[in-house]
Amino acid sequence: MTNKKTGRKKTGSLAGRAKRFARVSGGMAGVGMKLAAQKIKGSRGMAERAQLAAALRQTLGNLKGPLMKVAQLLATIPDAVPPEYATELAQLQADAPPMSWVFVKRRMAGELGADWQKKFKHFSEHAAHAASLGQVHKAITLAGETVACKLQYPDMASAVASDLQQLKMLFGVFEHFDKAVMTHDVHAEIAARLYEELDYTREATHAKLYAHMLARVDGVHVPTVHDDLSSPRLLTMQWLEGEKFALAIDPRNQAARNQIALNMFKAWYSPLYNFGVIHGDPHMGNYTVRPDNSINLFDFGCVRIFQPKLVAGVIDLYFALHDNDDDKAVAAYQAWGFEKPSKELIDVLNIWARFVYAPILQNKTRPIDETNTGTYGRETAARVHAELRKIGRVKVPRGFVFMDRAAVGLGSVFLRLNANLNWYTMFHELIQGFDVQKLQQKQQKILTSFNLSTSQD
């Protein structure tokens, strides 16, 4: 969030920042002491690493808030942290307790004015959903439409500012213990997206953007925004009925599971290849399933707008792997932001790329992952991380962070659905006729229309 007068990011009250910093620092200090003790003892084996990772999960699990969201995010970014940490962090759940009704009334008055209740026929006292940055209340407008009111918790700007400082310490622990990956740009990318998630006015724009991009895509629904009932910290959108993902899965109905997977594939990748935009948070809580197996897409806080050259690089890497063209692979990785990648680094990156691209490299109906490990990409990520340690510190480009996160997050969902589809055909239908200049023109048109810009790569 940015102050319009100064151009600086708003970081909340000094007292709020100091209180949050002290609370987080206390937990992180304990992890740091464990690390120091292991260093003195000279013990850096898998058992010791697993113990430290478990201690870190326990610490973050007690903190909740933005750092909890960051921890969950890190678990889905291959090679951002060592595999032991990813395993532990993946177990964290954003189950922050909801605000009381007294707090909700105070917050709503701050966003819509003292007479805010007169703007609704009904507003539920109890939160329908509660997460790390805010909670959702079900309400009915004066016109009789059922809506979802997402209300941000108080002083979240202070919490984010404090937690991002502590994230640097967290990355320091990782880099000290495991020198495979340089985390500066990973931190910068997470910080940029997290600050954006605090700005509900921007999220409202993203929701409208997605409604535009997916207007002609069957099987995907985006809620409409109520601008008159929204503010920078309150987002009111159409309430879309649907079942939670876990309840919608019918193990006996393969066709239904395939259709859900197909709709999700289109929801994430149609905007990417047609407009250079990707939803950066394929968390299962961000969509519900309708009786016809179409999906409702929610939560547009974490949206990444890529420069067209990076999208072209994604496609070029596919053809490089398909044709075993090393030169094209080098050019593709450079388009992604890897600076002067060595042959050793290309070989390691290709291990991961061949895993991620495997379903679309084979023209056949198959599950998303044929390794039968039960966890999408975990073994491959561990192998890649081990190879990166041999090479030395690798700088991960900012554009790579959420592109990879989306691929892994969706892969995990497809794995849970046990979907069997011809991913090759689906991919080729999306990229048919792709032209980077046409993408640039189309993207510029929508960015101008919605007053947005490409994310920093």
N, C-alpha and C positions, 0 to 999 in steps of 0.2 A: 504494500500500500504506500502511496506517495503523497506527501504534502504538496498541494498545488502551488503554494506560495514559495516554498523553498526548493521544491524538486527532490527533497530527501525522503527516504522511507520512514514512515511513522513506526516507532518502536515502542509505543506505549509509555506508561509512567515510569519514572526512575525507581520509585518504590516497588512497583510491580516487577520490574526487571530484576532488581536486587533480591527480592524475596524468592523469585523463581530460580535465579542463578545460584543462590545459597543452597536451595533444596536439591537442585540437580548436581551441584558440585559435590555435595556430601556423598551422594550415591556413587558418582564417578570416581571419587577419591579412593573408595574401597576397591574398585576394580584396578585402579592404578597401583595401589599397594600390592595387590596380588601379582600384578605384572612385574613389579620391581623385585618381589621375593623370588619369582621364577627366574629372573635374570641373574640374581645373585647366586642362586643354586645352579645356574647353567642348565636348567631343565626346559626344553622347548619341544618335547615330544608331543604326539597326538593326544595323549591322555591329559597333559598339562594344558594344551590348547583348548581341549573340550571343557575342562574345569573352568578356565577363564571365561569361555564363551557362555557357559551356564550362569556364572556369576553376573555377567553383563546382562543377560536376559532377565534375571531376577531383579537387578537394579532398575532396568528400564520398565519392567512390568509394574513396578510400584509407582512410577512417575506419571504415566499416562500423558495426555496432552500432545503437543506437536512432536516431541522427541519420540513418543511411541509411534506416531505416524511415520517418522523418518526411519525408525528401526524396521518397521514392516516393509518399507520401501527398499531399504538396503538388502533385505533378504531376497528380493526379486531381481536385483541387478547383478548378473554374473560377474564375478571377479572384483566387485567393489569391496568385498570383505572375504576373508578366507572361508572355506566351506564349513568349518566348525561353527563359525559365527552365524553363517546363513541358516544353518539347521536350527540353531537356538532362536534366532530372531524371528524365524517364520512362525514360531509358536505363539508370538504375541498377538493379542486381540485388542482392538480399539473398543473397550467397553467402559468408557468414562461414565460415571454416574450422571444422570440428567439433572438439570437445574430444577430447583423447587418452583412452585407456582408463583410464590412471592417474587423470586428472582426473574421469572419469565415476564411477569407483568411489568416490572421495572425496566427490563431490557426492551420490551415491545414499545413502551411509552417513549423510550429514548430514540427508537427508530421511526415510529409512525405518529408520535404525539400523544398527549395525555388522553385524548378521546379515541385511542386506537381500537377499543373494543366495539365502538359504534360502526366501524368499517367492516365488521363481519356479522353474519347472522349467528354463527357459532364458532368458537375457538376452543379446542380441546385443552384441558388443563394438563393432561399427561402427554409426555413426548411419545410419538409413534416410533421414533428411532433416535438413538443417542450415539455419537461417535467422538472422535478425538478433538475436533475443532468446533462442533456445534451440534444442535439437536433439531429434529423435525417435529412439528405439530400439525395435526390434521385440522382443517378449518373449512367453513362454508362462507363464501362471499355474499354480499348483499344481493347479487344477481342469481344466487342459488348454485354456484359452481363449487365443487369440492376441490380444495387446493392443499398443497403441502407448503408449510412455512418453515424454511430453514433459518434458524436463529443462532447466530454465532455466540459462543460463550464470552463472558466479559474478560477484558484485558488479554485477549489472545495475541495481540501485537507484541506485548511485553514477553509473553511466554515464548513466542517464536524467536524473538531477538535473543533471549537468554539461551534457548535450546540450540540455536545455531552456533553460538559461541562454544557451547559444550560439545557440539558435534565435531568441532575442530579437535577438541581433546580426544574424542572418541576415535577419530581418524588417526590422531597421533599414536594412539595405542595400537591400532591396526598396523600402521606403517613401521612402528618400532618393532613389532612382533613379527611382521610379515612384509617384506619389502617388494612384493610383486607388482603392486599397483600404486601409482601416484594419485592422490585423492583430491588435489586442489580443485580441479575442474568438476569433479563429481560433487564436491561441496557447493561450488558456485551454482551448479545446475539445480541441485536440491533447494538451495536457498531461494533462487529466483522463482521456482515453481511454488514453494511454500508461501512466499509473500503474495504471489498471485492468488493462491487459494483463500487468502483472507479478504480479498476484494470481491464481494458478491455482485457488485455492479459489472465487473469484468466477467464473472461467471455467467451472469444473465446474458451478456453479449455472446459468450461461447455457446450457450444453449440455443440462442437464435441462429447462430452460425450452423450448428449441427442440424437444426430443423431444416435449414435451407439445403445443406449438403445431402441430407438423407431423404428429402421430400419425395424423390422418385425411386427410393430403394424399398422394395417390399420386405415386410417382416420386421421392420424396426420402427419404433415409436419414440418421439421426443416430446416432452411436455412443453406447453406454451408458457411464457413468462407473463406475470402480472406486474408491470412496471409501477402501477399506482400503489401497489402494496409491497414494494421492495425498496431496499436502501443498500448502502455499501456493506451492511452487516446483517441484512435480512433479505432472503430471496424467497419470493412466493411464486410457485409454479402450479400448473394443473396437476391434480392428483390422478395418477394412472394406476388402475387396478391390475394386479398380477401376483403370482405366487413367488415366494423366495426361491432362489435357484435350487437349494437342497431339496425343497419339497416338490419341485417340478420334475425332478429326474425320475423316470420310470424305468427301472432296470429291465423290464419285460418288453419295452417298446423301443426297439432300435431306430425305427423310422422317426419317431418323435425326437429322440436324442440327436439324430443326424440333422434334423431341421433346425433345432435350437442352435447347434454348432454352426450351421450354414448362416443363420441370421446374425450370429455374433461375428463371424468372419466378415460379413458384409458391413456390419456396423462399425468395425474398427478399420478395415482396410480400404473400403470404398472412399472415405474421406482422404486417406493417405495418398493413394495413387491418382485421385482425381483433383485434389486440392492441396496436397502437401500438409495435411493436418492429421494429428493423431490424438486420441483420448489416452492420456498417460497413466490411467489408473484402472486396469481391468479387474478390479476387486469384485468379488461375487456379490457384495452388498450394493453395487452400483447398477444393478439391473434386476428386473423381475420378468417372469415368463407368463404370457397370456395362454388361455385355453387352446388357441390355435397354434401354439408354439412360437409365435412372434415374441419379440422382446421389447421391454421398456428400458430405455437408456437414461440413467440419471447421473448426477454429480459431474459438473463440467468445470470444476475448479482447476484440475490438472490437465490442461490442453497444450500440446506442443505444435507450433507452426514451423515447419522445416523449410529451409531454402530449397528451391527446386533441384539444385545440383545434388543435394544430399539424397533426395528421393530417387533421382537418376542413378546415384551411386548404389542404392539398395537393389535396383533392378540390374545394374551392370554387374554387381557381385554375383547375382543369381546366374547370369549367363557365363561369367568367368568360371564359376564352379561347374556349370553344365558342360562347358567346352574345355575344361582344364587349361584355361588361359591365364597364366601367371601374371602377365603384363596387365591384363584387364583387371585382375584382382588388385594389383598394386594401385592402379588408378582409382578403383572403387573405394578402397580403404582411405585413400587420400581425400576423396570427395566426402567421406564420412568424417574426416578431421584428423586422421592419424598422420602425423608429420614425418615424412621421409621414413616410412616403415622398412626395416631391414628384412632380409629373406627369412631370418629366424623368427621374427615377429609375425610375418605373413603366414608362415607354416603353422604357428600356434593359433593365430586368429582363424585360420581355415579349419582347424579342428572344431571350433565352436560354430563357425558358419555352416560347415557341412551338416552338423547336427540340426541347427535351426532350419536350414533350407531343405533338409532331407525329404520332408513330405511333399514339397512342390517340385522336387527333382525327379520324382518317379510318377509316371503316368499310369496310376492304378489306384483303386480304392484301398485305403489302408487306415489304421489308427494314426494319430498324430505322432506317437512314439512307439517304436517296435522293440525297445530294449526291455520292456516289462519290469522296470525298476520301481514303478509306482510313484516316483517323484520326477517331474519333468525337468530334465537338464542337469540334475544335481551331480551325477557321476561325471558327465562331460565337463561341467564347470570345475569340478575338483581336478580333473586331469589338466585342463587349460591353466588353472592357477598354479599347479605344480611346475608346468613348463615355463610359465612367466617368471617364476622365482629363479629359474636357471638363467634366463635372459637378463634379468635386472629390472629396475623400476620402469614401468610403462605408463605413459600419460594417456588416460582415457578421455577422448573428446566429449564435450558436453552433449553434442547431438546424438552420441551413441547411447547415452545413459537411458533415456526414456524410450528410445526405439527398441532397445534390447529388453527393457522392462515390459513393454507391451507384448513382445513376442513370447517371453517366458510366462507372463501372467495368463495370456490367452492359451498358450500351450498347456498349462496346468488345468485350465477349465476344460479344454477339449479332452484332456486325458481323463478327467473325472467323469465327463459325459460318456466316455468310451465310444466316441464318435468314429464312424468309418465313412470316409468321404474321399473323393478324388480331389485332393488339395491342388494337384497340378493343374487340373482343368479350371478350378475356381480362380487360381492365381492368374492364369493366362487370359481368362475372360476379363479380369480387372485391368491388366496392363496392355490389352490389345490396342494398338494405335498410339501407345504412349509417346509423347514428344515433349522434351523438357521446355522448349520455348512456348508451346501451347499451355503447359502447366503454369509457366511463369505468368502468362497473360491472364489465365483464368484465376490464378491465385491473387494477382494484383487487383483484379476486379472485385473479388469478395472482400479483400482486406480493406480496400477503400470504402466499400459499402458498409462494412461493420466497424470501421475505424480501428483496425487492428494492424499489427506488424509481425514479421517473422520473429521467432525466438532467436536469441543470440546463440550461435553455434560455436 
